[in-house]
Amino acid sequence: MTDRRTFLAHTAGTLGVLALAPSAWGAAHEAARTLTSRLDVALDRLGRPGPARLADDEAFWAEVREAFDLDATLINLDHGWSNPAPRSAVNDLVSGARSLEALPSEVLETLWPTVTDTAVRAALAEAMGVPGDQLALVRNATEALDTVLLGVPLAPGDEVVCSSHDYYAMLDALEQRQRRDGVVLRWVDLPVPAPSLDALAEAYEAALTPRTKLVLLTHPSNLTGQLLPVRRIAEAAHAVGAGVVVDGAQSLGLIPESPADLGADYYGASLHKWFGAPVGMGVLWMRPEHVETVWPLVPSPPWVDGMGRFEWIGTSPEYVGPAVLPALALHATLGPERKAARLRYLTGYWRERAAAALPTARFYSRPDEEMSLGLCTIELPGLDAEAVKERLQQEHGLVVQPMGGLGRTPHIRGVRVSPNVYTTPAELDRLVAALVAVAAS
């Protein structure tokens, strides 16, 4: 993973290009430089503390909060859906759209080669710890992962291991392949909450057979926040000749391991979650030996090769690319370990207080560091998740995500709470008080 200084070294050329672009773009990137410089000064002043020491430093995280224009009417505790982008990235997005629409025939042709395919790819590769030519820049995690799930060659009778806790869009793709190609889905039944990583690994290992060709792993589950022992499961899958697809939508930007370190063969994620980029860009990584075997979702021109085969979608809003750079600069300054430690601290803070105030409440993951990362789903027994969500928002000004009412997981009936690094303990105190009020009434 990168730090700010490495990031700027890799992107200095592109920032220079943007300085020659329309003035609003140059201003947005100057704002990004100013922000990251200010936070670097703060970290130096604190003696470059480790993640655990910085996790409860409210003054530092208040400085981070100043980088965002947040809705003042609601407390957002649904960052697992999408993170707000920092102000500099939003300004870049808006100015980019204006510049493109002023002369689209010219700007559309220049943004991809001069910014997205160069600086954005380099910065993202640095942040993920992989070579840039192993990445395809796509629109979101669904496009990235469905490219693999629908494009990997599978024959009738081939088996794919998955779980009902995987994201619904990925399961939709697998069920289409089941209907279209006759593949067999072997479902892993995951306990809630899981008692240990060993129990999770053993559940997946028991589902593997000589016919297993693919294993889908979600890291962590968007339903429960449960982390998986991805490396151990991947080793077991490889032992039977199966490839491993990792859905990293909820962990990219929070873990230091690269996709290869996790043991993945294929990896997909969105940049609008824990990288905090504007909505509109995702990433697909795969091991080089698989590239030519996977069919792209949209056929590319015959002269396109390598991971570029998965990037072709025709005309698209190219101004999203430059707006990713300020978000990646902020991420590089904070670092995944600091962000993860902060989220674990905040989740532990509200969870401990909620457990004491609501002894009948059920949590869908254990609090151990190895078991969860920041997402936490809580069930108030006897209460409908959608109704709890609506009351929290309408009566208490809190935004959470209901996880109930899904056909594949009728046993999931809670609401998911996902703070961001700039969320304050006072806001989480308000959450706990609101949960108590909803449960009591």
Secondary structure by P-SEA (a helix, b strand, c coil): cccaaaaaaacaaaaaaaaaccaaaaaaaaaaaaaaaaaaaaaaaaccccccccccaaaaaaaaaaacccccccccccccccccccaaaaaaaaaaaaaaaaccccccccccccccccaaaaaaaaaaccccccccccccaaaaaaaaaacccccccbbbbbcccccaaaaaaaaaaaaccbbbbbbbbcccccccaaaaaaaaaaaccccccbbbbbccccccccccaaaaaaaaaaaabbbbbbcccccccccccccccccccbbbbbccccccccccbbbbbbcccccccccccccccccccccccccccccccccccccaaaaaaaaaaacaaaaaaaaaaaaaaaaaaaaaacccccccccccccccccbbbbbcccccaaaaaaaaaccccbbbbbccccccccccbbbbbbbcccccaaaaaaaaaaaaaaaac
